[in-house]
Amino acid sequence: MSQALLLASLVSLAACTDSPSEQARKLHQTQQSWEATARLTTELLHRGAVPAKYARQTLDAAGQGLEKTRQKAEKLSQ
């Protein structure tokens, strides 16, 4: 078994053992992290400190991350 597959299996197993409140806490942290990434990227773009292409890619990734987090939170609340 490759190390990546083993690590992914362990992470999945660990996620299954978290309580719902712990899962919600982790989702909230993830959401805050993506939001901070988007704010910082936007600020740096406005200052001209990062290329527009990098900012666009980063903001796209943040948007996707926030959407995945929202979907996971929705499932958790059901």
Secondary structure, DSSP 8 states (H G I E B T S, - for coil): --HHHHHHHHHHHHHHHS-HHHHHHHHHHHHHHHHHHHHHHHHHHHHT-S-HHHHHHHHHHHHHHHHHHHHHHHHHH-
